[in-house]
């Protein structure tokens, strides 16, 4: 097993998620983005409980590029306060090598 980094973010629309994914892939900051099916998010915002439909996405990168990728996603994101969570993950060596090649 070898290490990769997974970044998780939600977007207001599939189009927003796809646009960010295409940009970070072109920038070679991520090897892959998985755009998932819409979900309902329930959260506290400005003193009230809010609810919205969002589109989650997972981005795969190297641990070395994770913070640069996070900053780029945040810069491209349409939300005032984008939440980009970073999860370290163990992957097969072949997957880790592929991620390194595609981001290198």
Buried (B, 14 or more C-beta within 10 A) or exposed (E): EBEBBBBBBBBBEBEBBBBBBEBBBEBEBBBBBEBBEBEEEEEEEEEEEEEEEBBBBBBBBBBEBBEBBBEBBBEBBEEEEBEBEBEEBEBEEEBBEBBBEBBE
